[in-house]
Amino acid sequence: MMPGENQSGAGGIASEATSGTCQNCTVLNQSLDEYVAALLTLKQKIIDTDLLLSEYKEKCDDILYALKHHITCY
C-alpha cells in the first residue's frame, strides 16, 4: 500500500456522501499532502546535490589546472 492508503469498505460511502466530505476524500487529501511533502523534500535534496556536485567539479577543475600548470613548469 502507498502512504495514506486505506482499505475501507464501500458500505459507509453512500451515507457519508450526504454529510459533506466522505472518508475517502479525506484519506485522498491526506495522501496527496503526504506525496506533496515527499516531493518537496526530494526536490530540495536534488537541489542540494546539484550544488554539491558543482562545488566538487570546481575543485576538480582547480586541481587539474594546478597539475597541468605544474607539469608545464618542468
mmCIF file as gemmi writes it, N, C-alpha and C atoms, coordinates in Angstrom:
data_model
loop_
_atom_site.group_PDB
_atom_site.id
_atom_site.type_symbol
_atom_site.label_atom_id
_atom_site.label_alt_id
_atom_site.label_comp_id
_atom_site.label_asym_id
_atom_site.label_entity_id
_atom_site.label_seq_id
_atom_site.pdbx_PDB_ins_code
_atom_site.Cartn_x
_atom_site.Cartn_y
_atom_site.Cartn_z
_atom_site.occupancy
_atom_site.B_iso_or_equiv
_atom_site.pdbx_formal_charge
_atom_site.auth_seq_id
_atom_site.auth_asym_id
_atom_site.pdbx_PDB_model_num
ATOM 1 N N . MET Axp A 1 ? 0.828 -1.184 0 1 0 ? 1 A 1
ATOM 2 C CA . MET Axp A 1 ? 0 0 0 1 0 ? 1 A 1
ATOM 3 C C . MET Axp A 1 ? 0.872 1.247 0 1 0 ? 1 A 1
ATOM 4 N N . MET Axp A 2 ? 0.371 2.302 -0.579 1 0 ? 2 A 1
ATOM 5 C CA . MET Axp A 2 ? 1.084 3.57 -0.649 1 0 ? 2 A 1
ATOM 6 C C . MET Axp A 2 ? 0.791 4.375 0.617 1 0 ? 2 A 1
ATOM 7 N N . PRO Axp A 3 ? 1.599 5.4 0.903 1 0 ? 3 A 1
ATOM 8 C CA . PRO Axp A 3 ? 1.359 6.21 2.099 1 0 ? 3 A 1
ATOM 9 C C . PRO Axp A 3 ? -0.046 6.785 2.099 1 0 ? 3 A 1
ATOM 10 N N . GLY Axp A 4 ? -0.734 6.623 3.204 1 0 ? 4 A 1
ATOM 11 C CA . GLY Axp A 4 ? -2.062 7.188 3.338 1 0 ? 4 A 1
ATOM 12 C C . GLY Axp A 4 ? -3.175 6.339 2.783 1 0 ? 4 A 1
ATOM 13 N N . GLU Axp A 5 ? -2.857 5.207 2.155 1 0 ? 5 A 1
ATOM 14 C CA . GLU Axp A 5 ? -3.907 4.363 1.602 1 0 ? 5 A 1
ATOM 15 C C . GLU Axp A 5 ? -4.687 3.719 2.726 1 0 ? 5 A 1
ATOM 16 N N . ASN Axp A 6 ? -5.964 3.54 2.463 1 0 ? 6 A 1
ATOM 17 C CA . ASN Axp A 6 ? -6.833 2.935 3.446 1 0 ? 6 A 1
ATOM 18 C C . ASN Axp A 6 ? -7.773 1.997 2.722 1 0 ? 6 A 1
ATOM 19 N N . GLN Axp A 7 ? -7.922 0.792 3.222 1 0 ? 7 A 1
ATOM 20 C CA . GLN Axp A 7 ? -8.814 -0.164 2.593 1 0 ? 7 A 1
ATOM 21 C C . GLN Axp A 7 ? -10.127 -0.189 3.359 1 0 ? 7 A 1
ATOM 22 N N . SER Axp A 8 ? -10.893 0.879 3.235 1 0 ? 8 A 1
ATOM 23 C CA . SER Axp A 8 ? -12.178 0.92 3.914 1 0 ? 8 A 1
ATOM 24 C C . SER Axp A 8 ? -13.242 0.336 3 1 0 ? 8 A 1
ATOM 25 N N . GLY Axp A 9 ? -14.26 -0.199 3.6 1 0 ? 9 A 1
ATOM 26 C CA . GLY Axp A 9 ? -15.351 -0.786 2.823 1 0 ? 9 A 1
ATOM 27 C C . GLY Axp A 9 ? -16.187 0.282 2.158 1 0 ? 9 A 1
ATOM 28 N N . ALA Axp A 10 ? -16.932 -0.084 1.149 1 0 ? 10 A 1
ATOM 29 C CA . ALA Axp A 10 ? -17.75 0.87 0.409 1 0 ? 10 A 1
ATOM 30 C C . ALA Axp A 10 ? -19.098 1.077 1.063 1 0 ? 10 A 1
ATOM 31 N N . GLY Axp A 11 ? -19.41 0.358 2.136 1 0 ? 11 A 1
ATOM 32 C CA . GLY Axp A 11 ? -20.723 0.427 2.753 1 0 ? 11 A 1
ATOM 33 C C . GLY Axp A 11 ? -21.057 1.789 3.316 1 0 ? 11 A 1
ATOM 34 N N . GLY Axp A 12 ? -20.114 2.484 3.898 1 0 ? 12 A 1
ATOM 35 C CA . GLY Axp A 12 ? -20.396 3.76 4.533 1 0 ? 12 A 1
ATOM 36 C C . GLY Axp A 12 ? -20.299 4.949 3.609 1 0 ? 12 A 1
ATOM 37 N N . ILE Axp A 13 ? -19.931 4.747 2.375 1 0 ? 13 A 1
ATOM 38 C CA . ILE Axp A 13 ? -19.716 5.868 1.456 1 0 ? 13 A 1
ATOM 39 C C . ILE Axp A 13 ? -21.019 6.574 1.115 1 0 ? 13 A 1
ATOM 40 N N . ALA Axp A 14 ? -22.085 5.838 0.881 1 0 ? 14 A 1
ATOM 41 C CA . ALA Axp A 14 ? -23.355 6.452 0.492 1 0 ? 14 A 1
ATOM 42 C C . ALA Axp A 14 ? -23.885 7.351 1.598 1 0 ? 14 A 1
ATOM 43 N N . SER Axp A 15 ? -23.811 6.913 2.841 1 0 ? 15 A 1
ATOM 44 C CA . SER Axp A 15 ? -24.308 7.744 3.933 1 0 ? 15 A 1
ATOM 45 C C . SER Axp A 15 ? -23.403 8.943 4.17 1 0 ? 15 A 1
ATOM 46 N N . GLU Axp A 16 ? -22.1 8.791 3.917 1 0 ? 16 A 1
ATOM 47 C CA . GLU Axp A 16 ? -21.172 9.898 4.107 1 0 ? 16 A 1
ATOM 48 C C . GLU Axp A 16 ? -21.32 10.947 3.015 1 0 ? 16 A 1
ATOM 49 N N . ALA Axp A 17 ? -21.791 10.554 1.851 1 0 ? 17 A 1
ATOM 50 C CA . ALA Axp A 17 ? -21.924 11.491 0.734 1 0 ? 17 A 1
ATOM 51 C C . ALA Axp A 17 ? -22.923 12.585 1.057 1 0 ? 17 A 1
ATOM 52 N N . THR Axp A 18 ? -23.927 12.292 1.863 1 0 ? 18 A 1
ATOM 53 C CA . THR Axp A 18 ? -24.924 13.303 2.201 1 0 ? 18 A 1
ATOM 54 C C . THR Axp A 18 ? -24.438 14.235 3.301 1 0 ? 18 A 1
ATOM 55 N N . SER Axp A 19 ? -23.404 13.837 4.043 1 0 ? 19 A 1
ATOM 56 C CA . SER Axp A 19 ? -22.953 14.654 5.166 1 0 ? 19 A 1
ATOM 57 C C . SER Axp A 19 ? -21.779 15.565 4.814 1 0 ? 19 A 1
ATOM 58 N N . GLY Axp A 20 ? -21.4 15.671 3.549 1 0 ? 20 A 1
ATOM 59 C CA . GLY Axp A 20 ? -20.284 16.533 3.167 1 0 ? 20 A 1
ATOM 60 C C . GLY Axp A 20 ? -19.147 15.723 2.605 1 0 ? 20 A 1
ATOM 61 N N . THR Axp A 21 ? -17.958 15.915 3.178 1 0 ? 21 A 1
ATOM 62 C CA . THR Axp A 21 ? -16.76 15.231 2.698 1 0 ? 21 A 1
ATOM 63 C C . THR Axp A 21 ? -16.764 13.788 3.178 1 0 ? 21 A 1
ATOM 64 N N . CYS Axp A 22 ? -16.634 12.871 2.234 1 0 ? 22 A 1
ATOM 65 C CA . CYS Axp A 22 ? -16.608 11.456 2.603 1 0 ? 22 A 1
ATOM 66 C C . CYS Axp A 22 ? -15.224 11.077 3.131 1 0 ? 22 A 1
ATOM 67 N N . GLN Axp A 23 ? -15.144 9.933 3.77 1 0 ? 23 A 1
ATOM 68 C CA . GLN Axp A 23 ? -13.881 9.477 4.35 1 0 ? 23 A 1
ATOM 69 C C . GLN Axp A 23 ? -12.846 9.252 3.26 1 0 ? 23 A 1
ATOM 70 N N . ASN Axp A 24 ? -13.273 8.749 2.105 1 0 ? 24 A 1
ATOM 71 C CA . ASN Axp A 24 ? -12.327 8.5 1.021 1 0 ? 24 A 1
ATOM 72 C C . ASN Axp A 24 ? -11.686 9.801 0.536 1 0 ? 24 A 1
ATOM 73 N N . CYS Axp A 25 ? -12.467 10.877 0.489 1 0 ? 25 A 1
ATOM 74 C CA . CYS Axp A 25 ? -11.908 12.171 0.077 1 0 ? 25 A 1
ATOM 75 C C . CYS Axp A 25 ? -10.907 12.675 1.117 1 0 ? 25 A 1
ATOM 76 N N . THR Axp A 26 ? -11.218 12.471 2.372 1 0 ? 26 A 1
ATOM 77 C CA . THR Axp A 26 ? -10.312 12.88 3.44 1 0 ? 26 A 1
ATOM 78 C C . THR Axp A 26 ? -9.004 12.109 3.352 1 0 ? 26 A 1
ATOM 79 N N . VAL Axp A 27 ? -9.106 10.799 3.139 1 0 ? 27 A 1
ATOM 80 C CA . VAL Axp A 27 ? -7.911 9.966 3.009 1 0 ? 27 A 1
ATOM 81 C C . VAL Axp A 27 ? -7.131 10.371 1.767 1 0 ? 27 A 1
ATOM 82 N N . LEU Axp A 28 ? -7.836 10.65 0.677 1 0 ? 28 A 1
ATOM 83 C CA . LEU Axp A 28 ? -7.179 11.074 -0.562 1 0 ? 28 A 1
ATOM 84 C C . LEU Axp A 28 ? -6.436 12.39 -0.362 1 0 ? 28 A 1
ATOM 85 N N . ASN Axp A 29 ? -7.065 13.341 0.309 1 0 ? 29 A 1
ATOM 86 C CA . ASN Axp A 29 ? -6.405 14.626 0.579 1 0 ? 29 A 1
ATOM 87 C C . ASN Axp A 29 ? -5.188 14.446 1.47 1 0 ? 29 A 1
ATOM 88 N N . GLN Axp A 30 ? -5.294 13.57 2.464 1 0 ? 30 A 1
ATOM 89 C CA . GLN Axp A 30 ? -4.155 13.305 3.342 1 0 ? 30 A 1
ATOM 90 C C . GLN Axp A 30 ? -3.016 12.667 2.551 1 0 ? 30 A 1
ATOM 91 N N . SER Axp A 31 ? -3.349 11.714 1.692 1 0 ? 31 A 1
ATOM 92 C CA . SER Axp A 31 ? -2.326 11.066 0.858 1 0 ? 31 A 1
ATOM 93 C C . SER Axp A 31 ? -1.67 12.077 -0.069 1 0 ? 31 A 1
ATOM 94 N N . LEU Axp A 32 ? -2.475 12.944 -0.652 1 0 ? 32 A 1
ATOM 95 C CA . LEU Axp A 32 ? -1.949 13.966 -1.548 1 0 ? 32 A 1
ATOM 96 C C . LEU Axp A 32 ? -0.99 14.892 -0.807 1 0 ? 32 A 1
ATOM 97 N N . ASP Axp A 33 ? -1.357 15.286 0.4 1 0 ? 33 A 1
ATOM 98 C CA . ASP Axp A 33 ? -0.478 16.136 1.21 1 0 ? 33 A 1
ATOM 99 C C . ASP Axp A 33 ? 0.845 15.436 1.511 1 0 ? 33 A 1
ATOM 100 N N . GLU Axp A 34 ? 0.772 14.126 1.812 1 0 ? 34 A 1
ATOM 101 C CA . GLU Axp A 34 ? 1.99 13.366 2.089 1 0 ? 34 A 1
ATOM 102 C C . GLU Axp A 34 ? 2.875 13.285 0.851 1 0 ? 34 A 1
ATOM 103 N N . TYR Axp A 35 ? 2.264 13.057 -0.313 1 0 ? 35 A 1
ATOM 104 C CA . TYR Axp A 35 ? 3.035 12.982 -1.553 1 0 ? 35 A 1
ATOM 105 C C . TYR Axp A 35 ? 3.676 14.322 -1.891 1 0 ? 35 A 1
ATOM 106 N N . VAL Axp A 36 ? 2.943 15.406 -1.704 1 0 ? 36 A 1
ATOM 107 C CA . VAL Axp A 36 ? 3.49 16.736 -1.977 1 0 ? 36 A 1
ATOM 108 C C . VAL Axp A 36 ? 4.675 17.01 -1.053 1 0 ? 36 A 1
ATOM 109 N N . ALA Axp A 37 ? 4.534 16.675 0.222 1 0 ? 37 A 1
ATOM 110 C CA . ALA Axp A 37 ? 5.64 16.878 1.167 1 0 ? 37 A 1
ATOM 111 C C . ALA Axp A 37 ? 6.853 16.045 0.77 1 0 ? 37 A 1
ATOM 112 N N . ALA Axp A 38 ? 6.613 14.799 0.363 1 0 ? 38 A 1
ATOM 113 C CA . ALA Axp A 38 ? 7.723 13.931 -0.052 1 0 ? 38 A 1
ATOM 114 C C . ALA Axp A 38 ? 8.393 14.47 -1.309 1 0 ? 38 A 1
ATOM 115 N N . LEU Axp A 39 ? 7.603 14.97 -2.25 1 0 ? 39 A 1
ATOM 116 C CA . LEU Axp A 39 ? 8.171 15.526 -3.482 1 0 ? 39 A 1
ATOM 117 C C . LEU Axp A 39 ? 8.961 16.801 -3.212 1 0 ? 39 A 1
ATOM 118 N N . LEU Axp A 40 ? 8.479 17.628 -2.309 1 0 ? 40 A 1
ATOM 119 C CA . LEU Axp A 40 ? 9.219 18.843 -1.962 1 0 ? 40 A 1
ATOM 120 C C . LEU Axp A 40 ? 10.545 18.502 -1.286 1 0 ? 40 A 1
ATOM 121 N N . THR Axp A 41 ? 10.534 17.484 -0.441 1 0 ? 41 A 1
ATOM 122 C CA . THR Axp A 41 ? 11.775 17.028 0.193 1 0 ? 41 A 1
ATOM 123 C C . THR Axp A 41 ? 12.74 16.509 -0.855 1 0 ? 41 A 1
ATOM 124 N N . LEU Axp A 42 ? 12.225 15.714 -1.79 1 0 ? 42 A 1
ATOM 125 C CA . LEU Axp A 42 ? 13.061 15.177 -2.865 1 0 ? 42 A 1
ATOM 126 C C . LEU Axp A 42 ? 13.628 16.299 -3.729 1 0 ? 42 A 1
ATOM 127 N N . LYS Axp A 43 ? 12.793 17.291 -4.037 1 0 ? 43 A 1
ATOM 128 C CA . LYS Axp A 43 ? 13.252 18.43 -4.837 1 0 ? 43 A 1
ATOM 129 C C . LYS Axp A 43 ? 14.404 19.15 -4.138 1 0 ? 43 A 1
ATOM 130 N N . GLN Axp A 44 ? 14.282 19.362 -2.828 1 0 ? 44 A 1
ATOM 131 C CA . GLN Axp A 44 ? 15.341 20.048 -2.089 1 0 ? 44 A 1
ATOM 132 C C . GLN Axp A 44 ? 16.615 19.223 -2.072 1 0 ? 44 A 1
ATOM 133 N N . LYS Axp A 45 ? 16.478 17.902 -1.949 1 0 ? 45 A 1
ATOM 134 C CA . LYS Axp A 45 ? 17.66 17.035 -1.974 1 0 ? 45 A 1
ATOM 135 C C . LYS Axp A 45 ? 18.343 17.097 -3.337 1 0 ? 45 A 1
ATOM 136 N N . ILE Axp A 46 ? 17.567 17.169 -4.403 1 0 ? 46 A 1
ATOM 137 C CA . ILE Axp A 46 ? 18.136 17.278 -5.751 1 0 ? 46 A 1
ATOM 138 C C . ILE Axp A 46 ? 18.89 18.596 -5.891 1 0 ? 46 A 1
ATOM 139 N N . ILE Axp A 47 ? 18.305 19.675 -5.405 1 0 ? 47 A 1
ATOM 140 C CA . ILE Axp A 47 ? 18.961 20.987 -5.473 1 0 ? 47 A 1
ATOM 141 C C . ILE Axp A 47 ? 20.264 20.973 -4.679 1 0 ? 47 A 1
ATOM 142 N N . ASP Axp A 48 ? 20.21 20.41 -3.462 1 0 ? 48 A 1
ATOM 143 C CA . ASP Axp A 48 ? 21.415 20.336 -2.627 1 0 ? 48 A 1
ATOM 144 C C . ASP Axp A 48 ? 22.499 19.493 -3.29 1 0 ? 48 A 1
ATOM 145 N N . THR Axp A 49 ? 22.103 18.384 -3.896 1 0 ? 49 A 1
ATOM 146 C CA . THR Axp A 49 ? 23.064 17.51 -4.578 1 0 ? 49 A 1
ATOM 147 C C . THR Axp A 49 ? 23.68 18.218 -5.772 1 0 ? 49 A 1
ATOM 148 N N . ASP Axp A 50 ? 22.879 18.966 -6.509 1 0 ? 50 A 1
ATOM 149 C CA . ASP Axp A 50 ? 23.394 19.708 -7.659 1 0 ? 50 A 1
ATOM 150 C C . ASP Axp A 50 ? 24.434 20.733 -7.215 1 0 ? 50 A 1
ATOM 151 N N . LEU Axp A 51 ? 24.15 21.429 -6.133 1 0 ? 51 A 1
ATOM 152 C CA . LEU Axp A 51 ? 25.115 22.409 -5.617 1 0 ? 51 A 1
ATOM 153 C C . LEU Axp A 51 ? 26.404 21.729 -5.171 1 0 ? 51 A 1
ATOM 154 N N . LEU Axp A 52 ? 26.272 20.604 -4.494 1 0 ? 52 A 1
ATOM 155 C CA . LEU Axp A 52 ? 27.442 19.868 -4.04 1 0 ? 52 A 1
ATOM 156 C C . LEU Axp A 52 ? 28.277 19.387 -5.221 1 0 ? 52 A 1
ATOM 157 N N . LEU Axp A 53 ? 27.621 18.872 -6.253 1 0 ? 53 A 1
ATOM 158 C CA . LEU Axp A 53 ? 28.344 18.409 -7.436 1 0 ? 53 A 1
ATOM 159 C C . LEU Axp A 53 ? 29.027 19.566 -8.165 1 0 ? 53 A 1
ATOM 160 N N . SER Axp A 54 ? 28.389 20.722 -8.199 1 0 ? 54 A 1
ATOM 161 C CA . SER Axp A 54 ? 29.004 21.893 -8.826 1 0 ? 54 A 1
ATOM 162 C C . SER Axp A 54 ? 30.27 22.304 -8.079 1 0 ? 54 A 1
ATOM 163 N N . GLU Axp A 55 ? 30.194 22.292 -6.749 1 0 ? 55 A 1
ATOM 164 C CA . GLU Axp A 55 ? 31.378 22.621 -5.951 1 0 ? 55 A 1
ATOM 165 C C . GLU Axp A 55 ? 32.482 21.589 -6.168 1 0 ? 55 A 1
ATOM 166 N N . TYR Axp A 56 ? 32.115 20.325 -6.214 1 0 ? 56 A 1
ATOM 167 C CA . TYR Axp A 56 ? 33.086 19.255 -6.432 1 0 ? 56 A 1
ATOM 168 C C . TYR Axp A 56 ? 33.749 19.402 -7.796 1 0 ? 56 A 1
ATOM 169 N N . LYS Axp A 57 ? 32.958 19.709 -8.823 1 0 ? 57 A 1
ATOM 170 C CA . LYS Axp A 57 ? 33.506 19.882 -10.171 1 0 ? 57 A 1
ATOM 171 C C . LYS Axp A 57 ? 34.478 21.057 -10.199 1 0 ? 57 A 1
ATOM 172 N N . GLU Axp A 58 ? 34.122 22.134 -9.528 1 0 ? 58 A 1
ATOM 173 C CA . GLU Axp A 58 ? 35.005 23.303 -9.488 1 0 ? 58 A 1
ATOM 174 C C . GLU Axp A 58 ? 36.337 22.958 -8.818 1 0 ? 58 A 1
ATOM 175 N N . LYS Axp A 59 ? 36.276 22.203 -7.726 1 0 ? 59 A 1
ATOM 176 C CA . LYS Axp A 59 ? 37.514 21.789 -7.052 1 0 ? 59 A 1
ATOM 177 C C . LYS Axp A 59 ? 38.346 20.881 -7.948 1 0 ? 59 A 1
ATOM 178 N N . CYS Axp A 60 ? 37.688 19.965 -8.647 1 0 ? 60 A 1
ATOM 179 C CA . CYS Axp A 60 ? 38.408 19.072 -9.564 1 0 ? 60 A 1
ATOM 180 C C . CYS Axp A 60 ? 39.056 19.87 -10.69 1 0 ? 60 A 1
ATOM 181 N N . ASP Axp A 61 ? 38.334 20.852 -11.225 1 0 ? 61 A 1
ATOM 182 C CA . ASP Axp A 61 ? 38.896 21.69 -12.285 1 0 ? 61 A 1
ATOM 183 C C . ASP Axp A 61 ? 40.113 22.463 -11.78 1 0 ? 61 A 1
ATOM 184 N N . ASP Axp A 62 ? 40.033 22.968 -10.552 1 0 ? 62 A 1
ATOM 185 C CA . ASP Axp A 62 ? 41.166 23.686 -9.963 1 0 ? 62 A 1
ATOM 186 C C . ASP Axp A 62 ? 42.378 22.772 -9.809 1 0 ? 62 A 1
ATOM 187 N N . ILE Axp A 63 ? 42.139 21.547 -9.365 1 0 ? 63 A 1
ATOM 188 C CA . ILE Axp A 63 ? 43.238 20.586 -9.199 1 0 ? 63 A 1
ATOM 189 C C . ILE Axp A 63 ? 43.844 20.236 -10.551 1 0 ? 63 A 1
ATOM 190 N N . LEU Axp A 64 ? 42.999 20.001 -11.548 1 0 ? 64 A 1
ATOM 191 C CA . LEU Axp A 64 ? 43.508 19.686 -12.89 1 0 ? 64 A 1
ATOM 192 C C . LEU Axp A 64 ? 44.319 20.845 -13.457 1 0 ? 64 A 1
ATOM 193 N N . TYR Axp A 65 ? 43.837 22.06 -13.254 1 0 ? 65 A 1
ATOM 194 C CA . TYR Axp A 65 ? 44.566 23.23 -13.731 1 0 ? 65 A 1
ATOM 195 C C . TYR Axp A 65 ? 45.928 23.32 -13.041 1 0 ? 65 A 1
ATOM 196 N N . ALA Axp A 66 ? 45.935 23.098 -11.726 1 0 ? 66 A 1
ATOM 197 C CA . ALA Axp A 66 ? 47.194 23.163 -10.978 1 0 ? 66 A 1
ATOM 198 C C . ALA Axp A 66 ? 48.157 22.077 -11.449 1 0 ? 66 A 1
ATOM 199 N N . LEU Axp A 67 ? 47.649 20.885 -11.708 1 0 ? 67 A 1
ATOM 200 C CA . LEU Axp A 67 ? 48.503 19.798 -12.191 1 0 ? 67 A 1
ATOM 201 C C . LEU Axp A 67 ? 49.076 20.116 -13.57 1 0 ? 67 A 1
ATOM 202 N N . LYS Axp A 68 ? 48.239 20.624 -14.46 1 0 ? 68 A 1
ATOM 203 C CA . LYS Axp A 68 ? 48.716 20.969 -15.808 1 0 ? 68 A 1
ATOM 204 C C . LYS Axp A 68 ? 49.749 22.088 -15.736 1 0 ? 68 A 1
ATOM 205 N N . HIS Axp A 69 ? 49.494 23.057 -14.891 1 0 ? 69 A 1
ATOM 206 C CA . HIS Axp A 69 ? 50.422 24.168 -14.737 1 0 ? 69 A 1
ATOM 207 C C . HIS Axp A 69 ? 51.742 23.669 -14.148 1 0 ? 69 A 1
ATOM 208 N N . HIS Axp A 70 ? 51.662 22.767 -13.2 1 0 ? 70 A 1
ATOM 209 C CA . HIS Axp A 70 ? 52.853 22.203 -12.564 1 0 ? 70 A 1
ATOM 210 C C . HIS Axp A 70 ? 53.669 21.392 -13.571 1 0 ? 70 A 1
ATOM 211 N N . ILE Axp A 71 ? 52.995 20.62 -14.416 1 0 ? 71 A 1
ATOM 212 C CA . ILE Axp A 71 ? 53.69 19.788 -15.41 1 0 ? 71 A 1
ATOM 213 C C . ILE Axp A 71 ? 54.374 20.661 -16.459 1 0 ? 71 A 1
ATOM 214 N N . THR Axp A 72 ? 53.731 21.745 -16.875 1 0 ? 72 A 1
ATOM 215 C CA . THR Axp A 72 ? 54.317 22.608 -17.906 1 0 ? 72 A 1
ATOM 216 C C . THR Axp A 72 ? 55.491 23.421 -17.368 1 0 ? 72 A 1
ATOM 217 N N . CYS Axp A 73 ? 55.588 23.566 -16.068 1 0 ? 73 A 1
ATOM 218 C CA . CYS Axp A 73 ? 56.707 24.307 -15.481 1 0 ? 73 A 1
ATOM 219 C C . CYS Axp A 73 ? 57.997 23.501 -15.522 1 0 ? 73 A 1
ATOM 220 N N . TYR Axp A 74 ? 57.915 22.208 -15.651 1 0 ? 74 A 1
ATOM 221 C CA . TYR Axp A 74 ? 59.124 21.368 -15.654 1 0 ? 74 A 1
ATOM 222 C C . TYR Axp A 74 ? 59.54 20.993 -17.025 1 0 ? 74 A 1
